[in-house]
Amino acid sequence: MFGAVRSSGGATFGRVSALDPIPHVVAAGSADRRAGLRRWLFIAVVGAVPLIGFFAVAALLALVVGIASEASFDPLLILMAAMPGWLMLYQSPLVISGAPLSVLPMLPTIGVVLLVAVASAHVARRCRLRRPDQAWPVIATMALVHACVGALFALLLVDPFSAVPVEAFLSCGLTAAVAATAGVANRCGLFYLLWELTDAYVWTGLRIGLLTIAIVVAVGASVLLAAIVVSAPEMVDSMARMGGAGDAVGATVLSLLYLPNAVLAGWSFVTGSGFSLGPQVVQPWQHTPGKLPDLPLLAVLPSAGAAVWWSAVLLLPLLVGMAMGLVARRVPGPLGRRLVVVLVAAAVAALAVLVLAVIAGGRLGNGPIGDVSFHPLRLGLTTLCWLVVPAVAMTWLGGAEEPDDPALSAFATDVFDEDIDPEPEQAEQDEDFDYTDLDDLIAEIPSARQESDAGADSASEVAAAEFDAEPDDEESASRDGR
């Protein structure tokens, strides 16, 4: 029960009880070291993320410039050009030689969002952050660092590039904040906090809405893939007109960076909302051809007017709404609650499409294209209608679909707060219980209580004798010395 505390030289200072606390110097020193290591880890990760993005942009620019024909490779110019390229990662508008550029590729933005999210999750895991209130320092620090770096790059830009520092501060900070929140949400219990604050049917609608967003992206990608297959000869001719292999590779890389924008354009097309490239409006029943830059990705747009069979693509969003309705039918509960699930899911998907349409649109220089618009409000409303109408019809007319698994049915009933009948076996046991022996049991209770009280009194006397005893002189001296 007792052990000796010795110095580094081996001399005994005293005897310490196992019930005594750890010496404050040792405990504080260990905690301070761990806190210091975690602090340095946090600083290193937060500082490394902007550097990784900067050097990735510089490497991509070096590759494109190095293989381009009649281009001089200057490392200093590459590093200078990497600053506006880094701002493009965070969808910060730029001005190049007086021409505004706010239609920026979304594929690098997706990459930097994943990078910030993974870094934030790593910090939260290594620093052992587990509560929602511990997530805000990580989110705020990530957002503030990226916002300050963006504003600094906007101030350091030289001709022909320029940017507004306030816009760079806001766009970089907001993008980093969203990515960091996604990274720490699961680790720090933000999802659980949202689950506690929302109704069960609203939470189910949110989950089905995320599934619907994935289906929307898949439909847009399918339409884009079909357009690429049909327009493959035109894309090959466009790359052949570049003059050299290096220029063709550069144009192909630029087209790949704009692929997420093209996926959104595919969904806009199938909903009937369409999109516009300057004076051109591309819709299933309307298309006015015009002059476009010689880029492989723009070669997917037809050179003639709208075809009659284009209207068949309107069946795709109808199928997406029906699929959402089939998923909503599996939700147990009354019809009104399942309709709430449908409305929440459709609203989530429509809001996501609207936000993406706002981000993807803007100005593309002063050339033949000019304004690029995905008509965010119209696209959000058409997406909402295409999803809600068939989903409500499937839910209303089809009725509730019971799960095949009985365990899943019982679990769903418990989750949605419905009454569960008691088990028959338990009810039979309650009915067969014999109450005739209760008198004997009650008679034995006073004697058992007296024995328990006597045992407790003896234990208290032993504890008092042990802990109230005066310590010997050696123990008193050693404790006074400590």
KOLLO-120162 format. One record per residue (C-alpha): residue number from 0; x, y, z. Coordinates in Angstrom, 3 decimals. Example, Ala and Ser with C-alpha at 12.3 -4.5 7.8 and 13.67 -1.06 7.14 Angstrom:
2
 pos       xx       yy       zz
   0   12.300   -4.500    7.800
   1   13.670   -1.060    7.140
//
This chain:
482
 pos       xx       yy       zz
   0    0.000    0.000    0.000
   1    2.935    2.267    0.589
   2    5.962    2.875   -1.609
   3    9.187    4.843   -1.290
   4    9.797    7.997   -3.266
   5   13.467    8.309   -4.229
   6   15.554   10.982   -5.835
   7   17.826   10.440   -8.829
   8   20.698    9.715   -6.427
   9   18.791    6.977   -4.635
  10   18.054    8.742   -1.308
  11   14.652    8.122    0.233
  12   12.536   11.222    0.785
  13    9.493    9.537    2.310
  14    6.663    7.116    1.895
  15    3.605    7.938   -0.163
  16    0.247    6.238    0.128
  17   -1.366    4.801   -2.989
  18   -4.299    7.093   -2.243
  19   -2.129   10.226   -2.464
  20   -2.387   12.196   -5.724
  21    0.360   12.242   -8.319
  22    2.902   15.002   -7.600
  23    1.779   18.167   -9.336
  24    5.141   18.805  -11.017
  25    5.164   15.429  -12.768
  26    1.515   15.608  -13.889
  27    1.802   19.201  -15.103
  28    5.031   18.493  -16.955
  29    3.570   15.540  -18.856
  30    0.389   17.459  -19.723
  31    2.392   20.486  -20.842
  32    4.541   18.347  -23.136
  33    1.505   16.731  -24.732
  34   -0.221   20.090  -25.141
  35    2.926   21.550  -26.677
  36    3.261   18.708  -29.181
  37   -0.396   19.006  -30.184
  38   -0.049   22.767  -30.548
  39    2.959   22.392  -32.848
  40    1.160   19.693  -34.838
  41   -1.832   21.966  -35.301
  42    0.373   24.862  -36.441
  43    2.289   22.615  -38.859
  44   -0.838   21.179  -40.481
  45   -2.573   24.549  -40.801
  46    0.518   26.081  -42.370
  47    1.202   23.122  -44.656
  48   -2.208   23.085  -46.368
  49   -1.812   26.466  -48.198
  50    1.757   25.554  -49.146
  51    0.672   22.213  -50.612
  52   -1.978   23.948  -52.719
  53    0.485   26.623  -53.865
  54    3.178   24.175  -54.964
  55    0.599   21.914  -56.632
  56   -0.574   24.860  -58.746
  57    3.045   25.781  -59.511
  58    3.808   22.198  -60.610
  59    0.774   22.117  -62.909
  60    1.711   25.447  -64.469
  61    5.298   24.277  -64.937
  62    4.050   21.146  -66.713
  63    1.766   23.078  -69.061
  64    4.367   25.750  -69.845
  65    7.134   23.195  -70.239
  66    5.327   21.193  -72.931
  67    3.803   24.203  -74.709
  68    5.342   25.222  -78.008
  69    7.273   28.493  -78.221
  70    7.065   29.104  -74.470
  71   10.008   30.149  -72.299
  72   10.293   28.414  -68.948
  73   11.093   30.880  -66.148
  74   10.788   29.525  -62.559
  75   10.253   33.010  -61.125
  76    7.380   33.701  -63.508
  77    5.894   30.307  -62.679
  78    5.912   31.144  -58.961
  79    4.374   34.548  -59.656
  80    1.654   32.959  -61.776
  81    0.991   30.395  -59.042
  82   -0.477   33.110  -56.793
  83   -3.497   33.847  -59.026
  84   -3.718   30.107  -59.668
  85   -3.932   29.525  -55.921
  86   -6.752   32.073  -55.694
  87   -8.584   30.187  -58.432
  88   -8.609   27.131  -56.185
  89  -10.904   29.007  -53.820
  90  -13.148   30.500  -56.531
  91  -11.770   33.997  -56.015
  92  -12.574   36.265  -59.017
  93   -9.622   37.584  -61.022
  94   -8.957   40.250  -63.620
  95   -6.470   39.415  -66.392
  96   -5.351   42.326  -68.590
  97   -8.547   44.179  -67.777
  98  -10.817   41.212  -68.592
  99  -12.800   39.761  -65.673
 100  -12.525   36.045  -65.007
 101  -14.997   34.615  -62.507
 102  -15.990   31.398  -64.315
 103  -13.340   29.288  -62.637
 104  -12.779   25.521  -62.844
 105  -14.415   23.564  -60.042
 106  -12.250   20.432  -60.140
 107   -9.291   22.131  -58.348
 108  -11.760   23.548  -55.824
 109  -13.024   20.039  -55.074
 110   -9.418   18.920  -54.606
 111   -8.544   21.704  -52.157
 112  -11.783   21.123  -50.212
 113  -10.830   17.467  -49.792
 114   -7.305   18.491  -48.743
 115   -8.538   20.909  -46.061
 116  -11.132   18.393  -44.834
 117   -8.553   15.595  -44.499
 118   -6.098   17.919  -42.728
 119   -8.774   19.101  -40.296
 120   -9.833   15.532  -39.556
 121   -6.182   14.590  -38.934
 122   -5.755   17.465  -36.481
 123   -8.962   16.548  -34.665
 124   -7.912   12.908  -34.382
 125   -4.350   13.568  -33.189
 126   -5.452   16.280  -30.743
 127   -8.245   14.007  -29.431
 128  -11.042   16.452  -30.105
 129  -14.402   14.829  -29.409
 130  -16.919   17.544  -28.485
 131  -18.718   20.034  -30.734
 132  -17.276   23.000  -28.852
 133  -13.763   21.730  -29.638
 134  -14.413   21.874  -33.397
 135  -14.794   25.647  -33.664
 136  -11.118   26.524  -32.996
 137  -10.027   24.229  -35.830
 138  -12.646   25.628  -38.222
 139  -11.933   29.244  -37.305
 140   -8.155   28.836  -37.563
 141   -8.329   27.101  -40.932
 142  -10.684   29.767  -42.288
 143   -8.655   32.687  -40.937
 144   -5.311   31.384  -42.219
 145   -6.621   30.757  -45.737
 146   -8.456   34.084  -45.771
 147   -5.306   35.982  -44.766
 148   -3.186   34.140  -47.331
 149   -5.749   34.913  -50.047
 150   -5.841   38.601  -49.150
 151   -2.021   38.698  -49.098
 152   -1.785   37.093  -52.551
 153   -4.372   39.549  -53.881
 154   -2.232   42.434  -52.644
 155    0.967   40.969  -54.128
 156   -0.428   40.384  -57.619
 157    1.198   42.337  -60.429
 158    0.169   42.982  -64.027
 159   -1.495   41.438  -65.902
 160   -3.243   39.830  -62.872
 161   -5.252   41.635  -60.228
 162   -7.847   40.731  -57.593
 163   -9.879   42.480  -54.937
 164   -8.388   41.670  -51.486
 165  -11.784   41.690  -49.759
 166  -13.236   39.221  -52.256
 167  -10.161   37.008  -51.938
 168  -10.405   37.134  -48.127
 169  -14.065   36.128  -48.117
 170  -13.922   33.428  -50.804
 171  -10.804   31.736  -49.406
 172  -12.041   31.906  -45.819
 173  -15.517   30.618  -46.636
 174  -14.212   27.719  -48.728
 175  -11.757   26.685  -46.009
 176  -14.445   26.985  -43.305
 177  -16.847   24.717  -45.202
 178  -14.106   22.158  -45.866
 179  -12.870   22.182  -42.251
 180  -16.422   21.772  -40.964
 181  -16.882   18.732  -43.180
 182  -13.594   17.313  -41.904
 183  -14.322   17.589  -38.165
 184  -18.098   17.044  -38.276
 185  -17.993   13.325  -37.616
 186  -15.076   13.332  -35.190
 187  -16.385   16.159  -33.008
 188  -20.014   15.071  -33.000
 189  -21.496   17.828  -35.166
 190  -23.614   15.267  -37.004
 191  -24.823   13.902  -33.683
 192  -25.660   17.429  -32.503
 193  -27.669   18.018  -35.678
 194  -29.401   14.674  -35.167
 195  -30.409   15.681  -31.649
 196  -31.803   19.046  -32.755
 197  -33.873   17.767  -35.688
 198  -36.985   15.644  -35.939
 199  -36.547   12.012  -36.954
 200  -38.378   12.519  -40.242
 201  -36.412   15.687  -41.040
 202  -33.182   13.794  -40.391
 203  -34.322   11.024  -42.719
 204  -35.151   13.642  -45.345
 205  -31.650   15.088  -45.052
 206  -30.115   11.671  -45.626
 207  -32.328   10.977  -48.646
 208  -31.475   14.460  -49.937
 209  -27.758   13.625  -49.900
 210  -28.511   10.437  -51.814
 211  -30.530   12.477  -54.315
 212  -27.609   14.867  -54.832
 213  -25.408   11.897  -55.731
 214  -28.013   10.712  -58.248
 215  -28.247   14.223  -59.739
 216  -24.466   14.300  -60.216
 217  -24.575   10.856  -61.824
 218  -27.292   11.974  -64.264
 219  -25.363   15.115  -65.222
 220  -22.196   13.078  -65.743
 221  -24.079   10.564  -67.901
 222  -25.427   13.320  -70.136
 223  -21.944   14.811  -70.464
 224  -20.460   11.408  -71.289
 225  -23.085   10.841  -73.983
 226  -22.327   14.275  -75.464
 227  -18.592   13.504  -75.487
 228  -19.167   10.191  -77.265
 229  -21.369   11.821  -79.904
 230  -18.979   14.762  -80.387
 231  -15.722   12.787  -80.303
 232  -14.740   13.635  -83.917
 233  -15.248   17.365  -83.304
 234  -13.123   17.180  -80.144
 235  -10.317   15.437  -82.036
 236  -10.442   18.095  -84.760
 237  -10.282   20.809  -82.107
 238   -7.123   19.307  -80.584
 239   -5.603   18.896  -84.061
 240   -6.018   22.612  -84.724
 241   -3.888   23.468  -81.675
 242   -0.716   23.226  -83.752
 243    1.453   21.128  -81.446
 244    1.208   18.231  -79.042
 245    2.061   20.452  -76.087
 246   -0.722   22.928  -76.869
 247   -3.188   20.065  -77.321
 248   -2.223   18.625  -73.938
 249   -2.635   22.052  -72.320
 250   -6.102   22.475  -73.827
 251   -7.040   18.975  -72.688
 252   -5.867   19.713  -69.132
 253   -7.925   22.908  -69.115
 254  -10.967   20.969  -70.295
 255  -10.502   18.393  -67.553
 256  -10.393   21.125  -64.912
 257  -13.802   22.367  -66.069
 258  -15.453   18.924  -66.043
 259  -17.537   19.550  -62.871
 260  -18.870   22.732  -64.495
 261  -19.854   20.657  -67.518
 262  -21.586   18.082  -65.288
 263  -23.707   20.871  -63.805
 264  -24.464   22.050  -67.336
 265  -25.658   18.530  -68.163
 266  -28.126   18.538  -65.277
 267  -29.262   22.060  -66.214
 268  -29.931   20.812  -69.720
 269  -32.038   17.808  -68.699
 270  -34.199   19.861  -66.323
 271  -35.133   22.246  -69.153
 272  -33.648   25.266  -67.381
 273  -30.651   25.274  -69.677
 274  -27.556   27.444  -69.543
 275  -26.260   30.374  -71.530
 276  -22.853   31.199  -72.979
 277  -23.119   34.853  -73.855
 278  -25.920   35.253  -76.412
 279  -26.285   31.480  -76.802
 280  -28.958   29.651  -74.844
 281  -28.740   25.864  -74.688
 282  -32.021   24.135  -73.837
 283  -33.714   20.910  -74.957
 284  -36.007   22.873  -77.297
 285  -33.806   25.876  -78.064
 286  -30.213   26.262  -79.187
 287  -28.721   29.139  -81.121
 288  -25.256   28.220  -82.421
 289  -22.515   30.794  -82.374
 290  -18.786   31.346  -82.298
 291  -16.991   29.687  -79.390
 292  -13.331   29.415  -78.364
 293  -11.507   26.459  -79.858
 294  -11.527   24.272  -76.750
 295  -12.139   20.490  -76.762
 296  -14.755   20.701  -74.013
 297  -16.801   23.301  -75.911
 298  -16.818   21.040  -78.962
 299  -19.566   18.955  -77.316
 300  -22.029   21.748  -78.046
 301  -23.762   21.082  -81.381
 302  -23.172   23.419  -84.264
 303  -26.796   23.204  -85.465
 304  -30.116   24.023  -83.829
 305  -32.065   21.958  -81.342
 306  -33.145   18.477  -82.390
 307  -36.589   17.026  -81.750
 308  -35.301   14.056  -79.767
 309  -33.613   16.341  -77.247
 310  -36.909   16.608  -75.386
 311  -36.549   12.945  -74.382
 312  -33.921   13.954  -71.804
 313  -36.716   15.451  -69.699
 314  -37.525   11.900  -68.611
 315  -34.262   11.726  -66.647
 316  -35.192   14.146  -63.822
 317  -38.607   12.474  -63.731
 318  -36.882    9.143  -63.047
 319  -34.756   10.757  -60.341
 320  -37.899   12.013  -58.598
 321  -39.500    8.579  -58.827
 322  -36.396    6.977  -57.333
 323  -36.543    9.431  -54.447
 324  -40.215    8.568  -53.938
 325  -39.422    4.844  -53.840
 326  -36.842    5.461  -51.113
 327  -39.292    7.617  -49.153
 328  -41.911    4.832  -49.269
 329  -39.693    2.685  -47.058
 330  -39.927    5.211  -44.225
 331  -42.419    3.918  -41.636
 332  -45.078    6.221  -40.302
 333  -48.169    8.111  -41.443
 334  -48.478    9.579  -44.914
 335  -48.042   13.173  -43.742
 336  -44.681   12.407  -42.173
 337  -43.447   10.618  -45.288
 338  -44.438   13.655  -47.361
 339  -42.312   15.770  -45.014
 340  -39.391   13.452  -45.794
 341  -39.958   13.970  -49.527
 342  -40.134   17.769  -49.232
 343  -36.977   17.967  -47.112
 344  -35.025   15.702  -49.472
 345  -36.096   17.664  -52.558
 346  -35.292   20.973  -50.851
 347  -31.788   19.763  -49.950
 348  -31.056   18.665  -53.512
 349  -32.495   21.854  -55.037
 350  -30.529   24.062  -52.636
 351  -27.295   22.237  -53.446
 352  -27.884   22.657  -57.185
 353  -28.692   26.351  -56.726
 354  -25.479   26.999  -54.759
 355  -23.370   25.164  -57.348
 356  -25.016   27.143  -60.144
 357  -24.146   30.421  -58.404
 358  -20.515   29.332  -57.977
 359  -20.094   28.037  -61.531
 360  -21.489   31.121  -63.284
 361  -19.867   34.491  -63.901
 362  -17.827   36.393  -66.452
 363  -15.458   34.738  -68.920
 364  -13.475   37.689  -70.250
 365  -14.607   40.192  -72.846
 366  -14.617   37.743  -75.758
 367  -17.462   36.078  -77.641
 368  -18.746   34.253  -74.556
 369  -18.835   37.000  -71.934
 370  -21.432   36.065  -69.327
 371  -21.836   32.392  -68.423
 372  -25.010   31.670  -66.478
 373  -26.687   28.510  -65.251
 374  -29.778   30.510  -64.167
 375  -29.551   29.532  -60.471
 376  -33.070   30.470  -59.379
 377  -34.728   28.860  -62.368
 378  -32.543   25.774  -62.041
 379  -33.330   25.449  -58.329
 380  -37.086   25.765  -58.907
 381  -37.159   23.329  -61.825
 382  -35.087   20.828  -59.856
 383  -37.476   21.138  -56.924
 384  -40.521   20.582  -59.141
 385  -39.008   17.663  -61.032
 386  -38.195   15.930  -57.748
 387  -41.254   16.764  -55.647
 388  -44.060   15.960  -58.102
 389  -43.108   12.348  -58.989
 390  -41.840   11.630  -55.476
 391  -45.104   12.787  -53.877
 392  -47.065   10.763  -56.426
 393  -45.050    7.630  -55.687
 394  -45.384    8.129  -51.932
 395  -49.052    9.041  -51.963
 396  -50.360    6.463  -54.432
 397  -47.966    3.660  -53.642
 398  -48.492    3.683  -49.901
 399  -45.960    2.660  -47.307
 400  -43.665   -0.221  -48.164
 401  -42.880   -2.457  -45.228
 402  -39.283   -3.671  -44.920
 403  -38.720   -7.357  -45.579
 404  -36.570   -7.830  -42.483
 405  -38.645   -8.038  -39.243
 406  -35.685   -6.777  -37.196
 407  -35.397   -3.735  -39.473
 408  -39.117   -3.111  -39.086
 409  -38.890   -3.241  -35.283
 410  -35.860   -0.949  -35.323
 411  -37.599    1.587  -37.578
 412  -40.675    1.510  -35.356
 413  -38.530    2.201  -32.305
 414  -36.683    5.051  -34.045
 415  -39.861    6.828  -35.078
 416  -41.390    6.637  -31.571
 417  -44.245    4.281  -32.284
 418  -45.757    2.015  -29.651
 419  -44.216   -1.413  -29.256
 420  -46.347   -4.178  -27.775
 421  -44.814   -6.076  -24.859
 422  -43.402   -9.471  -25.627
 423  -45.825  -12.355  -24.987
 424  -43.287  -14.292  -22.939
 425  -42.745  -11.380  -20.567
 426  -46.520  -10.918  -20.180
 427  -46.975  -14.595  -19.322
 428  -44.211  -14.380  -16.728
 429  -45.930  -11.412  -15.086
 430  -49.227  -13.268  -14.962
 431  -47.677  -16.452  -13.497
 432  -45.863  -14.625  -10.681
 433  -46.852  -15.976   -7.229
 434  -47.473  -13.283   -4.636
 435  -48.105  -15.673   -1.667
 436  -44.460  -15.579   -0.538
 437  -44.354  -11.811   -0.135
 438  -45.326  -11.978    3.568
 439  -42.335  -14.188    4.407
 440  -40.048  -11.904    2.401
 441  -41.327   -8.805    4.202
 442  -40.813  -10.484    7.553
 443  -37.156  -11.155    6.785
 444  -36.403   -7.581    5.698
 445  -35.981   -6.021    9.245
 446  -33.414   -8.627   10.355
 447  -31.453   -8.278    7.107
 448  -31.462   -4.520    7.507
 449  -30.132   -4.776   11.124
 450  -27.294   -7.050   10.006
 451  -26.432   -4.640    7.167
 452  -26.379   -1.658    9.549
 453  -24.128   -3.522   11.992
 454  -21.687   -4.392    9.204
 455  -21.634   -0.801    7.986
 456  -20.908    0.479   11.536
 457  -17.982   -1.902   11.955
 458  -16.568   -0.923    8.551
 459  -16.842    2.760    9.476
 460  -14.980    2.172   12.755
 461  -12.151    0.364   10.929
 462  -11.878    3.122    8.313
 463  -11.826    5.822   11.006
 464   -9.133    3.966   12.951
 465   -7.008    3.647    9.849
 466   -7.289    7.175    8.508
 467   -7.515    9.093   11.814
 468   -4.299    7.624   13.189
 469   -1.482   10.094   13.777
 470    1.380    9.697   11.296
 471    4.778    8.836   12.685
 472    7.555   11.373   12.840
 473    9.323   10.089    9.738
 474    6.204   10.373    7.578
 475    5.454   13.854    8.958
 476    8.965   15.046    8.222
 477    8.933   13.642    4.696
 478    5.581   15.226    3.854
 479    6.644   18.547    5.354
 480    9.784   18.360    3.207
 481    7.721   17.843    0.072
//
